[in-house]
Amino acid sequence: MKQMHLRVDDVLYEKLNSYSSESDQSMQECVREAVAYYITDKKKKQNENSDPCFTFIDLFAGIGGMRLAYEQVGGKCVYSSEWNKYSQQTYYANFGEQPEGDITQVDAKEIPDHDILVAGFPCQPFSIAGVSKKVSMGKKTGFQDKTQGTLFFDVCRILKEKRPKAFMLENVKNLKSHDKGRTFKTIEESLEELNYKIFYAVLDGQSFVPQHRERIIIVGFDMERYGNNIDYKFDLSPIQPKPVMKDILEKKVDEKYTLSDKLWVYLQNYAAKHKAAGNGFGYGIAPLDGVSRTISARYHKDGSEILIAQRGKNPRRLTPRESARLQGFPETFLIPVSDTQAYRQFGNSVVVPLIANVAKLIINEIKSLENEPEEGRKVI
């Protein structure tokens, strides 16, 4: 993080000071945000004449895992939205663009036209861990969670206004069973009411990275454009040979990632307690020739779900770079935030090569549909 001194005239200073109070941000954060948006706008104008294979928007963008995937198969991102300021920081460092903030405050008409809508809408209201935590705190879950659970309907709002050729949504696999299936039924019906034909599958990232990570992927195609004679399949092409944990580990690791004696004793006692109670909660030592458990946003707390054994000393947690590799991020991906924020960000992100695989299948399906004679389509 670099520092610089900035002089502004009195009028501009007062406006910045006023905005700082209104937005509950420091003056420094306001200036950074303003500069980031300025550079983003300049970059967009410079790229207006480029001719991509297809365009897409990146909603609930996080640190840009989905964007990376769709860019890898020839796409151009024309709009992004992410409210978390630390994720915005990482996104900007890697893409040179500042995502727009709260999507609920964005007028869908102002979003650029695009071919594919991509969104990993917040999963905490539907995840097993997220639901358990909210219930224990007496909070609402699923669509009753007014802060995160209803953000799916902002996706619908944008689909209705912009009518892209297709969309891809990503969430935790528990979305399918949440609230005895009623949540997913609402999602299906909402998308079908918009005249999109939908397909979904629970896909495991371990075919692409050394991590057991199951996520539901929902894909939809515009039936007003293509009719309903659409037969999309999640026919993935796994990486060969299959990657294993030792492939992603760094050669030299700082001692700060080794668990303290106190934390290691606590995790062992915690695991023994739950084993005696007949359940499987506890730490996980990742097999070097196998795959790890799922990395989550809570990894920064103790690293217990994925620990690396070390000869002659306590196990260690993954480094942020190893966490990035575990999700399939390239070595060139910058990590400008603290370790705590990095663990949260990668734990909330996606398996990049898996998403790229799905993206390629979606593009191929669109090409196939657009090459099909109109008389052969069954329009509804």
TADA-V452178 format. One record per residue. N is the residue number from 0. PHI is phi as a letter, one per 30 degrees, with the letter a starting at -180 (999 if undefined). PSI is psi in whole degrees, -180 to 180 (none if undefined). OMEGA is omega in radians with two decimals (* if undefined). Layout:
# TADA-V452178
n	phi	psi	omega
N	PHI	PSI	OMEGA
N	PHI	PSI	OMEGA
This chain:
# TADA-V452178
n	phi	psi	omega
0	999	121	-3.14
1	c	153	3.11
2	c	150	3.07
3	b	151	3.09
4	c	139	-3.06
5	b	130	3.08
6	c	132	3.10
7	b	158	3.12
8	d	167	-3.04
9	d	-41	-3.10
10	d	-47	3.14
11	d	-38	3.12
12	d	-44	-3.14
13	d	-38	3.11
14	d	-41	3.09
15	d	-42	-3.14
16	d	-40	3.13
17	d	-45	3.13
18	d	-36	3.12
19	d	-42	3.13
20	d	-43	-3.10
21	d	-39	-3.06
22	c	-2	-3.14
23	h	43	3.08
24	b	158	3.05
25	d	161	3.10
26	e	-39	-3.14
27	d	-43	3.13
28	d	-38	3.13
29	d	-44	3.14
30	d	-44	3.12
31	e	-44	-3.13
32	d	-44	-3.13
33	d	-44	3.13
34	d	-42	-3.14
35	d	-44	3.13
36	d	-37	3.13
37	d	-48	-3.13
38	d	-39	3.10
39	e	-45	-3.13
40	d	-42	3.12
41	d	-41	-3.12
42	d	-41	3.13
43	d	-41	-3.14
44	d	-36	3.12
45	d	-31	-3.07
46	c	5	-3.06
47	d	-29	-3.07
48	c	1	3.13
49	d	155	-3.05
50	b	84	-3.09
51	d	167	3.06
52	d	-38	3.11
53	a	164	3.11
54	c	154	3.12
55	a	161	3.01
56	c	152	-3.00
57	c	95	-3.09
58	c	148	-3.05
59	h	53	-2.85
60	d	-20	-3.08
61	h	-127	-3.14
62	c	8	3.02
63	j	22	3.10
64	d	-43	3.12
65	d	-40	3.13
66	d	-47	3.10
67	e	-46	-3.10
68	d	-46	-3.09
69	d	-30	3.05
70	d	-33	-3.13
71	d	-25	-3.14
72	c	21	2.96
73	j	9	-3.09
74	d	160	3.06
75	b	124	3.13
76	d	124	-3.11
77	c	-4	3.13
78	a	142	3.08
79	b	151	3.13
80	b	132	3.10
81	a	126	-3.03
82	d	-26	-3.05
83	d	125	-3.01
84	d	-31	3.13
85	d	-38	3.06
86	d	-38	3.07
87	e	-39	-3.12
88	d	-45	3.12
89	d	-40	3.13
90	d	-46	-3.12
91	d	-40	-3.13
92	d	-32	-3.05
93	c	-26	-3.08
94	c	-7	3.12
95	i	21	-3.14
96	b	141	3.12
97	c	115	3.11
98	d	147	3.05
99	d	156	-3.03
100	d	-123	-3.02
101	e	111	-3.08
102	d	-24	-3.13
103	d	-18	-3.12
104	c	4	-3.09
105	c	130	3.05
106	d	120	-3.09
107	e	-30	-3.14
108	d	-26	-3.09
109	d	-11	3.13
110	d	134	-3.13
111	d	152	3.02
112	d	150	-3.09
113	a	160	3.14
114	d	-39	-3.05
115	b	132	3.00
116	c	127	-3.13
117	c	129	-3.09
118	a	130	2.96
119	c	72	-3.03
120	d	150	-2.96
121	e	132	-3.05
122	c	-14	-3.04
123	e	-38	3.14
124	d	-14	-3.05
125	c	-15	-3.08
126	d	154	-3.14
127	e	-48	-3.14
128	d	-42	-3.12
129	d	-43	3.12
130	d	-45	-3.12
131	d	-43	-3.11
132	d	-44	-3.11
133	d	-42	3.13
134	d	-43	-3.14
135	d	-25	-3.14
136	c	5	3.12
137	i	22	-3.11
138	c	161	3.12
139	d	155	3.10
140	b	172	3.09
141	h	-142	-3.11
142	d	-14	3.08
143	d	-14	3.05
144	d	101	-2.99
145	d	-17	-3.11
146	d	-34	-3.08
147	b	-37	-3.03
148	d	-29	-3.09
149	d	2	-3.13
150	d	-21	3.05
151	e	-36	-3.09
152	d	-19	2.99
153	d	-33	3.02
154	d	-47	3.13
155	d	-41	3.14
156	e	-41	-3.13
157	d	-39	3.08
158	e	-43	-3.12
159	d	-41	-3.09
160	d	-43	-2.98
161	c	-22	-3.14
162	h	64	3.05
163	d	164	3.14
164	d	-35	-3.08
165	a	169	3.03
166	b	161	3.01
167	b	123	3.12
168	c	147	-3.14
169	b	140	3.11
170	a	177	3.12
171	d	153	-3.09
172	d	-23	-3.14
173	d	-12	3.08
174	e	-35	-3.09
175	d	-35	-3.06
176	c	-6	-3.08
177	e	137	3.13
178	h	44	3.10
179	h	33	3.08
180	i	-7	-3.08
181	d	-35	3.12
182	d	-48	-3.10
183	d	-34	3.10
184	d	-39	3.09
185	d	-41	3.12
186	d	-48	3.11
187	e	-50	-3.08
188	d	-38	-3.14
189	d	-42	-3.13
190	d	-38	3.13
191	d	-33	3.09
192	d	-24	3.10
193	d	5	-3.14
194	i	43	2.98
195	c	135	3.04
196	d	124	-3.00
197	c	152	3.09
198	b	144	3.14
199	b	156	3.11
200	a	150	3.00
201	c	117	-3.07
202	c	143	-3.11
203	c	127	-3.10
204	d	-13	-3.02
205	d	-8	3.02
206	d	-10	-3.06
207	b	-27	3.13
208	b	161	-3.12
209	d	58	-3.10
210	b	129	3.02
211	d	105	-3.05
212	b	102	-3.12
213	c	128	3.11
214	b	146	3.07
215	d	133	3.09
216	c	127	3.12
217	c	124	-3.13
218	c	140	3.12
219	b	148	3.11
220	b	143	-3.06
221	d	109	-3.13
222	d	-21	3.07
223	d	-23	-3.14
224	c	-41	-2.98
225	c	-3	-3.02
226	i	-171	-3.12
227	c	11	3.08
228	d	66	-3.08
229	b	131	-3.07
230	b	70	-3.13
231	d	141	3.09
232	b	143	3.08
233	d	67	-3.08
234	c	79	-3.03
235	d	159	3.09
236	c	88	-3.08
237	e	155	3.09
238	d	137	3.08
239	b	134	-0.11
240	d	158	-3.09
241	d	128	-3.12
242	d	150	3.11
243	b	169	-3.01
244	e	-41	-3.07
245	d	-19	3.13
246	d	-23	-3.04
247	c	-3	-3.04
248	d	142	3.08
249	d	152	-3.10
250	d	-43	-3.14
251	b	128	-3.07
252	b	134	3.12
253	d	143	-3.13
254	d	-20	-3.11
255	d	-16	3.13
256	d	-8	3.06
257	d	135	-3.12
258	d	141	3.05
259	d	159	3.11
260	e	-42	-3.10
261	d	-46	-3.12
262	d	-39	-3.12
263	d	-42	3.08
264	d	-42	3.12
265	d	-47	-3.11
266	d	-37	3.11
267	d	-42	3.12
268	d	-39	3.13
269	d	-44	3.13
270	d	-42	3.14
271	d	-40	3.12
272	d	-46	-3.11
273	d	-31	3.08
274	d	-40	3.11
275	d	-29	3.13
276	d	-5	3.07
277	j	15	3.06
278	b	173	-2.96
279	c	18	-3.13
280	d	141	3.11
281	l	180	-3.13
282	d	165	3.10
283	b	119	3.03
284	d	118	-3.07
285	d	130	3.10
286	d	131	-3.08
287	d	-29	3.14
288	c	18	-3.13
289	b	-151	-3.11
290	c	157	-3.11
291	c	174	2.93
292	d	-179	3.13
293	d	128	3.03
294	d	138	-3.09
295	b	173	-3.13
296	d	-18	-3.13
297	d	4	-3.08
298	e	-29	-3.10
299	d	-20	-3.05
300	d	-49	3.13
301	b	-7	3.13
302	i	14	-2.93
303	d	-29	-3.07
304	d	-24	3.13
305	b	99	3.10
306	c	148	3.12
307	c	122	3.14
308	d	145	3.10
309	b	136	-3.11
310	d	125	3.04
311	i	6	3.10
312	a	174	-3.11
313	d	155	3.08
314	d	169	-3.14
315	b	163	3.01
316	d	168	3.06
317	d	153	2.98
318	d	164	3.06
319	e	-39	3.13
320	d	-40	3.09
321	d	-36	3.09
322	d	-39	3.09
323	d	-44	3.12
324	d	-37	-3.13
325	d	-26	3.11
326	c	3	3.07
327	i	19	3.09
328	d	146	-3.13
329	d	160	-3.14
330	d	-24	-3.11
331	d	-6	-3.09
332	d	125	-3.08
333	d	143	3.11
334	b	87	-3.02
335	d	1	-3.03
336	c	176	3.12
337	d	163	3.10
338	e	-42	-3.13
339	e	-49	3.13
340	d	-37	3.14
341	d	-44	3.12
342	d	-42	3.11
343	d	-43	-3.06
344	d	-46	3.14
345	d	-34	3.08
346	d	-28	3.13
347	c	-5	-3.02
348	d	-164	-3.05
349	b	165	3.00
350	d	104	-2.98
351	e	-50	-3.10
352	d	-30	3.07
353	d	-46	-3.14
354	d	-38	3.10
355	d	-37	3.10
356	d	-45	3.10
357	d	-42	-3.14
358	e	-43	3.13
359	d	-40	3.11
360	d	-40	3.12
361	d	-45	3.13
362	d	-43	3.13
363	d	-38	3.12
364	d	-42	3.11
365	d	-44	3.11
366	d	-43	3.13
367	d	-44	-3.14
368	d	-37	-3.11
369	d	-17	3.07
370	d	-11	-3.14
371	d	133	3.12
372	e	141	-3.09
373	e	-34	-3.12
374	d	-17	-3.14
375	d	-4	-3.11
376	c	143	3.04
377	c	101	-3.08
378	d	137	-3.11
379	c	none	*
